[in-house]
Amino acid sequence: MIEFSLRKQLDTAGGRITLVVDSHIGAGSFTTLFGPSGAGKTSVLRMLAGLMRPERGRIVVDGVTWFDAERRIDLPPQQRAIGFVFQDYALFPNLTVRENIAYAVPRADTSWVDELLALTGLQLLHDRLPATLSGGQKQRVALARAVARKPRLLLLDEPLSALDVQMRTQLQDELASLHRRFGLTTVMVSHDLGEVFKLSDTVLRLEGGRLAASGTPREVFLQKRMSGRLNLHAQVLDVRREDVVHIVTLLIGQEAIDVVASEDEVAGLQAGDTVSVAARAISPYLSRT
């Protein structure tokens, strides 16, 4: 459905990199661009949207060329059948919820706006301005507005990263439901591995502007991972001495745990540091919470 070959020099926080990405995305799929900050994920998204111009390459959607550097084809964003959800929502502050959604609907199709308000649970908020909404409510409006165009391609730039865990989980479910209901082809940027596994059919993992791996989440992240070792990254919250041992409080995910550490392990360690936690011969007991 979508074929793209993108080349561009990018200035990132880590220095200049050369983005070189060639891939294709199947119709109706949910694809996630994953990788560290500065890898080029958002740049790929913006190039697909027409908000950033590649130096070389091409983008073809459903047989229609959106961009071709050699043939000097570069459709502007308004001529590309896309819906885009930005990290900061980008809602019109002077328009109500209904007006924000209706802005993207051709000829003010009120029945379609009503359907989107119902699907995203915004009926009772239809006359509210964005400044009066919570983060989760604003994200629902942004998503409804993006879907309102009935896009061939829905682009999401870390759409849930600013939300708390409970709201993020709820909106992940709603996003998955909208994706399936309207048969969307969706491309999302995310740093959240749990989110990737929950939503994605395909992952494109970028490193330093290059495509390091592609496939299903299982293929990209879990191959050759089965072993007797546990390896986690954690943030140090506190380091203290109790009797003859050192106790380090670590934040792993959303959980704080205490571990016993040696004198050598705590040397120079302070709150805010990131550490690696490793253990051998792990045989965990799993229970539903």
Stockholm file with secondary structure:
# STOCKHOLM 1.0

chainA/1-289         MIEFSLRKQLDTAGGRITLVVDSHIGAGSFTTLFGPSGAGKTSVLRMLAGLMRPERGRIVVDGVTWFDAERRIDLPPQQRAIGFVFQDYALFPNLTVRENIAYAVPRADTSWVDELLALTGLQLLHDRLPATLSGGQKQRVALARAVARKPRLLLLDEPLSALDVQMRTQLQDELASLHRRFGLTTVMVSHDLGEVFKLSDTVLRLEGGRLAASGTPREVFLQKRMSGRLNLHAQVLDVRREDVVHIVTLLIGQEAIDVVASEDEVAGLQAGDTVSVAARAISPYLSRT
#=GR chainA/1-289 SS CEEEEEEEEEEETTEEEEEEEEEEECTTCEEEEECSTTSSHHHHHHHHHTSSCCSEEEEEETTEEEEETTTTEECCGGGSCEEEECTTCCCCTTSCHHHHHHTTSGGGCHHHHHHHHHHTTCGGGTTCCGGGSCHHHHHHHHHHHHHHTCCSEEEEESTTTTSCHHHHHHHHHHHHHHHHHTTCCEEEECCCHHHHHHHCSEEEEEETTEEEEEECHHHHHTTTCCSSEEEEEEEEEEEEEETTEEEEEEEETTEEEEEEECHHHHTTCCTTCEEEEEEESCCCCCCCC
#=GC SS_cons         CEEEEEEEEEEETTEEEEEEEEEEECTTCEEEEECSTTSSHHHHHHHHHTSSCCSEEEEEETTEEEEETTTTEECCGGGSCEEEECTTCCCCTTSCHHHHHHTTSGGGCHHHHHHHHHHTTCGGGTTCCGGGSCHHHHHHHHHHHHHHTCCSEEEEESTTTTSCHHHHHHHHHHHHHHHHHTTCCEEEECCCHHHHHHHCSEEEEEETTEEEEEECHHHHHTTTCCSSEEEEEEEEEEEEEETTEEEEEEEETTEEEEEEECHHHHTTCCTTCEEEEEEESCCCCCCCC
//
